[in-house]
Amino acid sequence: MKTTEIRELSTPDLLERIDTEKTMLVRMRLNHAITPLDNTQKLKEAKLTVARLLTELRSREMKQKSK
């Protein structure tokens, strides 16, 4: 997910997306522990997506506090 797409999301949508991405990451890690994934790069991409979402959420919080 690109940062431009993330910025277009509303805050409730952002929170929901963070929740779903985290659960997908946990599932992928569990699946990888049982049977190795074909493409382990997907784990890295999922972690980066979660980090991008959390960064956008934090920046919105900081903007709100500064007002």
C-alpha positions as CSV (number, residue, x, y, z in Angstrom):
1,M,0.0,0.0,0.0
2,K,1.4,3.3,-1.0
3,T,1.7,6.3,1.3
4,T,-0.6,8.4,-1.0
5,E,-3.3,5.7,-0.6
6,I,-2.8,5.7,3.2
7,R,-3.2,9.5,3.5
8,E,-6.5,9.3,1.7
9,L,-8.0,7.0,4.3
10,S,-10.1,8.4,7.1
11,T,-9.0,7.8,10.7
12,P,-11.5,5.0,11.4
13,D,-10.6,3.3,8.2
14,L,-7.0,3.7,9.1
15,L,-7.5,2.0,12.4
16,E,-9.5,-0.8,10.8
17,R,-6.8,-1.3,8.2
18,I,-4.1,-1.5,10.9
19,D,-6.0,-4.2,12.7
20,T,-6.5,-6.3,9.6
21,E,-2.9,-5.9,8.5
22,K,-1.6,-6.9,11.9
23,T,-3.8,-10.1,11.9
24,M,-2.6,-10.9,8.4
25,L,1.0,-10.6,9.5
26,V,0.5,-12.9,12.5
27,R,-1.2,-15.5,10.3
28,M,1.6,-15.3,7.7
29,R,4.2,-15.7,10.5
30,L,2.4,-18.8,11.9
31,N,2.0,-20.3,8.4
32,H,5.7,-19.7,7.8
33,A,6.6,-21.4,11.0
34,I,4.6,-24.5,10.0
35,T,5.5,-24.6,6.3
36,P,7.9,-22.2,4.7
37,L,6.4,-19.5,2.5
38,D,7.3,-19.5,-1.2
39,N,8.1,-15.8,-1.0
40,T,9.4,-14.6,2.3
41,Q,9.5,-11.0,1.0
42,K,5.8,-10.9,1.7
43,L,6.6,-10.9,5.5
44,K,8.8,-7.8,5.0
45,E,6.2,-6.0,2.9
46,A,3.5,-6.7,5.5
47,K,5.7,-5.3,8.3
48,L,6.4,-2.2,6.2
49,T,2.7,-1.7,5.5
50,V,1.9,-1.8,9.2
51,A,4.7,0.6,10.0
52,R,3.4,3.0,7.3
53,L,-0.1,2.9,8.7
54,L,1.1,3.4,12.2
55,T,3.3,6.3,11.1
56,E,0.4,8.0,9.4
57,L,-1.8,7.5,12.5
58,R,0.9,9.0,14.7
59,S,1.3,12.0,12.4
60,R,-2.4,12.7,12.6
61,E,-2.3,12.6,16.4
62,M,0.6,15.0,16.4
63,K,-1.2,17.4,14.1
64,Q,-4.3,17.3,16.2
65,K,-2.3,18.0,19.4
66,S,-0.6,21.0,17.8
67,K,-3.9,22.7,17.0
